[in-house]
Amino acid sequence: MGLLEQGTPKKHSGTPRKTLSDMTTETLDLQWNTLSADQKQKAFDLLHSDNISKGTKAALDKLKKTRKIGRPPYGYKYHNGKLVNRMDESVTMSRMLELREAGCNYTLISKTLNLEGSVSQTGKPFTPQMVRNIIQRTLSQNS
């Protein structure tokens, strides 16, 4: 075999591959009838999950255009699509930073805030992890 013959690609033999648009309803029916019940169920499941995915993406895209999605950072709220300061949470956030700068750990800060009657955005008492997250987000936004 010569060098040119090795490098030439082989042509596909047989009939050309049909696409879904080329197939008639009769051909699709015949293929559908050859599938097992499990294969049919998998096909329906794939179609269903694809429809749900497309619907969810479309709904989220629509929401993103009209308003913000998700909870705003601690100390803020959304008003007409813009972040606005919440005075009650801002005071609590300042107290957190004040206690942290004084050398208090997150557990002590959460206990102090709970004793002072402060609550989280969800209305629950503060936990050390909540305090840590709020302080770290605040410090990373300011730097």
Buried (B, 14 or more C-beta within 10 A) or exposed (E): EEEEEEEEEEEEEEEEEEEEEEEEEEEEEEEEEEEEEEEEEEEEEEEEEEEEEEEEEEEEEEEEEEEEEEEBBBBBBBEEEEEEEBEEBEEBBEBBBEBBEEEBEBEBBBBBBBEEEBBBBEEEBBBBEBBBEBBEBBEEEEE
